[in-house]
Amino acid sequence: MLVSDFAFELPDELIAQEAAPRGQSRLLIVPRGAGKLGHATMADFPGCLAAGDVLVMNNAKVFAARLLGRRDPSGGAVECLLIRRVEGDVWEALVHPGQKLKPGARIRFAGEAGVLTGEVLARHFFGRRTIRLASEGPLAVDALVDALGHIPLPPYIRRGDTPEDRERYQTVFATARGSVAAPTAGLHFTRGMLHALDARGIERQEITLHVGYGTFKPVRTADVESHVVDPEQYEISANAARAINRARDEGRRVIAVGTTTTRALEHAAIVGDGRVGPGAGEATAFIYPGFDFKVVGGLLTNFHLPKSSLLMLVSAFADRERVLAAYREAVARRYRFYSYGDAMLVL
């Protein structure tokens, strides 16, 4: 299967640079089988589901993973994006300018909250480094990262982060700190929408998958099967696993909010031989057309980049031609794309 089969034309002006107010984004409704596309808004979303459906959300919380500092002692500017905790205060990071930072290089990140230091431990491909962080004051490293860091907006949002992004690039149900990117389908929900879902008899469950920078990793291979996705940490509670398995046993739909939730559930089902097991793990499943879905029966998702692994996941769930036709319709009707854009519901 060719990566070029997942290309589509997207005008730059449709890439959302700012988020709409929560609950006011547009919603494209895509039948998984035969049927016409529908157009609504996220305010209509609760009415699209039925009593007894189980809506599964990713409660991962984005942290201020983008650090701006200076080389010590030369003073040259350094940008560091923390992308995966290795152990304790040792991180895998994307560093710029990477070619100048060899093992042993030191960085200082300073602000009103204190000083954070970084030491490069190892050098990897594509600007990646292993670094050790340390605090020079009383605050713990994680607290200093939160105070000094910037919200890591996706690379296609061509502006600096603002104080408003600390709230808006976060779901209203985010509790588990550790993601470097938001589970963006969840950004559309308001507290009022959650109450409306409850009132309709729709069961809500939360899981955690910490979204890594690999969500933006370009597919550099010509064929889909040769691409390797980055692993992402996930955790599913015993209560959530029990509720999801019970719904499947009773023939009720499990609706995933986002590709991250989908990946966690389907990976857990692979490991569990068709059942979603509780506990923590690393999601390594690469979902593309031909994948056999064991858990997810509906998907709420944003619009994704051309030729991306996330577009391949949605195409696996709803058929590539159907998804690309829906994307063409979305472009023609001026839907807003990507993290701060509009949404699509596949049922």
Order of alpha helices (4+ residues) and beta strands (2+ residues): beta-beta-alpha-beta-beta-beta-beta-beta-beta-beta-beta-alpha-alpha-beta-alpha-beta-beta-alpha-beta-alpha-beta-beta-alpha-alpha-beta
